[in-house]
Amino acid sequence: LLLRRLPARSVAMADGALPREPGASDTPDLGQADTIDAGFVLDKLRTRHAHDAIYTRCGSVLIAVNPYKRMGLFSEAVLAQYKNAHSLPAEPPHTFEIASAAHRAMIHNGRSQAIIVSGESGAGKTESARHMMLYLRYVSNTSPELETRLYGSDPITEGFGCAKTVRNDNSSRMGKFTALNFDPSARIQGASLNTYLLEKTRVTQCGPGERSYHCFYALLRGASPALLKQLRLPSAEPSAYAYLAGGHTGESGGERTDKMLWAELETALAAQAWEGAALQELWQLIAGVLLLGNVRFDAANTDAAAVEGSSAPSVAGCEAVLGLQQGSLAKALTKRKLKVGGDMVEKDLSLVAAGDNRDALAKAIYSKLFDRLIVQINRALAEARNIYSPRATAHVIGIVDIFGFEIFEKNSLEQLCINFANEKLQALFTKTVFAETMRAYSEEGIDAADISYTDNGALIQTLEAPNTGLLAILSEECVVPKGSDEGFTEKVMAQHGKGGIIVRMKGVGPKDGFGINHFAGLVNYGTRAWLDKNKDPLNGDLVVLMQFSDDDFVKTLFEEKQSTAMAGSVRRFKSAKFVGLIDGFRTSLNQLVKTLEGTKTHFIRCVKPNMDKKPDNFVFDVMQRQLYTSGVVQAVQATRKGFPDHLPFAELLSRFELVVPKSATNKKGADGVRALLSSAGVSDKEFRIGKTKVFLGVGVLDQLEQRRMEYIASKVLSMQMLVRAYNARKRLKLLRDEKARAAKAKAEAEAAARAAEEAARKEREAAEAAAAAQKA
């Protein structure tokens, strides 16, 4: 299915495999170059881009440049090329190479793997993640049902989690971690999906040239008029709905139309057990969001909001599809119940508050529905476990598709969350490649005085330290009486303003925001509305309204867990622990990082060559900015200084003793390791000998593995020759025996024929003699 979704243009080789990058093969791995700096990397990337070499190794990182055109890089022949490759470093750089490296490492080393894919919107993160999923499914046997449901989840996560932006026609507005579970025989046993920080503000507002989530447009353009009527939607035109009208109302762009997506969604949702009444309830919620957006308030009543008379059909339609009692919605949107003494009284909401109330309900409906979709996808995947492999899960290969670092003209809490996630992943990269190696150097007594690196530990501590960190201050300000954005900003600057990480913004007041010196550069954040965003407020009256819906599905979505305080009630008091948006995100992010720390990690940085989504157009400034914010150059520079692979002496000797002459492996311990590496052509600069381990420079282990695979392949070939010779001799003997038997049978047949002929002759002669005697 996915192969058909990834059409490929013809390539240079007759068998469809990847060509060896003519004109660009001089530097497929920039990490092996003599010098490394941003200018060198950009120049080489531009040269390779001009030859359609969109993938480039940069040390332990793969750089993937979005070509904005179809490429002959994902055919079944290319899949087979990487599956059957004896040496992956000898193949052209590719996302399949990363997936294959992870799959082979899982099998050979018995350790779970993770692939982190990051980059700006429009850089091709989702496609890169999809290509690696394609490869892993290709090399791992799965049951047909599991295969169908694995593929079937893509249209759902795209339809409900992706949108058109000015940078990307199909931009993921969330982070995503897909885990493939493998059994001990390396077959895919199952899968699971986790998502992070869905962009809820896109539900209620989208800027010029952008769209809301694809599912809204797919419903309007793909559903039948009869279904739209059942959903109380008065028009099939997106421009008829306030939440969509502010942005681009046409097609998203690309080859897939909204009507085509509708057909894909129907099939995919059915595969995840969304059918009949359940499917109807799903689309009723989407319709309810659209109708909510058309509820307008009388602009003349600024202090006591009232629904405009022209919005009555939208209110009635929304109540119908959400299962609410007639007349209940307008009241809940414009008034709020408060407890005064022992009595409950109603308070009118202002015009602005009523609008915020409406939008908060729309965002809550959509986000809760999205969460339920993910739960259902995971449930369906669990039910479709590989029937050919019923054993327990042994290892996992996870793919992280997460938003890249963001620096806009105006940055708010959403950008801080995204950049905080990137800081955590950058710290993981540093720890994976460098920090743990430095600690091992010390334990093994290796001199590392000439090796240094920069980590972002101080910045992360500034953001997430208990009680005093920026995020803790934000949570605290959300629960103190009369807490405000200005008060939060003042407290942050008082606590951290002199540390050099958080600085004052130029050109704005000291209460309006601050700058943060991230690993990728300075980002200025405006702090207006941060408290409201962190509280993610939804009027308690609206929660109760939804809980008493006549629609069981709606009611279930808004059920409050006992451990979670209801918005607008006990969340206000410091006696109950406040859990804001940022706290939930931190918890999810820390769980993700903990999972990744237990794996061998691989990194892909996706970049786009220009901002106009044009093929064959390499814009230097655009690429330079992305390389700077991605930390690729810094990462390679750090990696080149160290020795990231370290093995115990016995493991290196036992694994690679076959690839060198026997005379080089007579020794044991450090002397044996030194002799083996010298015999294998590894220079003294490329390794260090410790007390119990050997430390190998970048690429050395891959070189040894390549020689080992070549040795094994040569021995396998010799074994095949011996077996073929044995089989040939056996067949020859059988043929000779068969020939002898045939010759013997022929001789016997001929002798029998001659005997029969002789007997017949004698019989004739006797008869003739008898006849002659009788005549005489």
C-alpha angles and dihedrals in degrees: 000000000000092000088059090049091055105059114192132209118226118281133208099259121078094224093053095246122135116282117231093258100260111217093011105058095096093090112020087147113042090186089072094057121112093242132020129200137135094267093051092049093048093048093051093045090052092051093048092045090055088058094046091253094141096168124070131173115228104183107290092348128084114213112208117193115202105237095195089218140073115281131194091233106106107051124128089257090059091047089054091047092061095037092055098037114126091202121026095194088059090059124080113272111270143151086248087060091056092047091047092048090052092047093048093045090052090053098041100039101030093230133126116250136211132196117202114204116188139162144117124300108285095023093112103257096143093048092048091050090048092052092054091048087052091054095046091051090047095056096038124067115232134175114263091244094052090046091053093050093045090055092038094063093064098075090047096052090043095045096047100027105037133069142173114266131176087261102041137023092211106029120171107231094197142043117259135198116191116189123196112200117214128197122222091275091056095250119140105259099179144315143232136197131212125183132199135206104349109206099246096174089070089068092068103027138025126176130235112298092016134096137210119244116320094240093072093057093040090056094048096045100033107038121089120256088247092058093046088052091051088051091052091239108152097201142024091216116100089213088069091070122074096216090057103032095075092065139040109316099185129083117309093240132246126078099303116081125204090253090054090050089052090057091048091049092052090053095042095047091050089053088055092051097260100140141133115352093002092057091047091052091050093056090043089062092050089049089048091057092051092048092048089058090058092057105107131187129222106264091208093065101067097157100037109034119216130183114251115247091235089063094060094101091051092049092048093046092049092050090050098051093042094047095241127152115261112268095012099103099057091050094048091050096051104034138047130204118230131184111235112181105313096334135083114228132183121237124198115237122225121247091258093046092050091052091049089048092054093047092046090055092049092050092046092052093049097044093047090049090049091051090050091051090055091048090051092048090054091046091051091048090050091051091050096056114160105278089198091058111039095162125112122277113269104179142000135222109200128191118204114202103184138162117268127234112295129210114171133166087257119031127184141168092301091059091046090055091049094046092045088055090051091049090054092049091046088053089051090051092050091047093047097047104029124003097058090046091052090052090049089050090057094047092049095046097245119155108241099164092122093053121084136162140181122234131185097228094121092053093049090049090051090054103041109023111133114261096350103048121104092250093049090050089052092052091047093050089053092064105034116099112269092004113176143181090248092051091049092051092049092051092049092051092045091052101039108010095106099046097083094237098083113040138173118272117243118236098019136082120272090247096052102069148308142232127247123205100222123185087259096048144282117325122188116214126198109212100203112134093004093131093052091047092049093047088049085204123214117174110250089226089061091050090053090046091056092044089059094050117134087228109088092205092055091045092052093050092057098044109127119227111233091237092056121076118230114252111256095020130062091000086081096066125079089219088075116059109250115229111193133181093269092050092054090048092049091051092051092044093049090050089052093049091048089053092048092048088062092058141065103256130216123190134216122182113198118203135177121224095216142004096241098066090239124152122237092018117121112185111194098207094049092051093043092055092051094047088050096050094041094057091225096138093045090048093052092046090052093045093051091058096056145054104241099179119068128174134178113256094246093051094051093046095047094044100046106024090102094061096063133052115283091243089066094057101050091100127073136212121011094344091052092049092049091049093047094050092045090051089049091056097252111148123228090248091062098062144031128209117222133181096280105354141056119225116213127202124236111299098007095104090048090052092051092047089050091053090046092052090047090050092049090046091052091049091047088052090051090049090049089051091051092047092046090049091049091048090047092051090046091050090046091053090048090049092048092047090047090049092049091049090048091049091048092048090048092050091047090048091049092048091049090049091050091048091049091048091049091049091050091049092052090047090053092047091050091049091049091049092050091050092050092050092050091050092050 
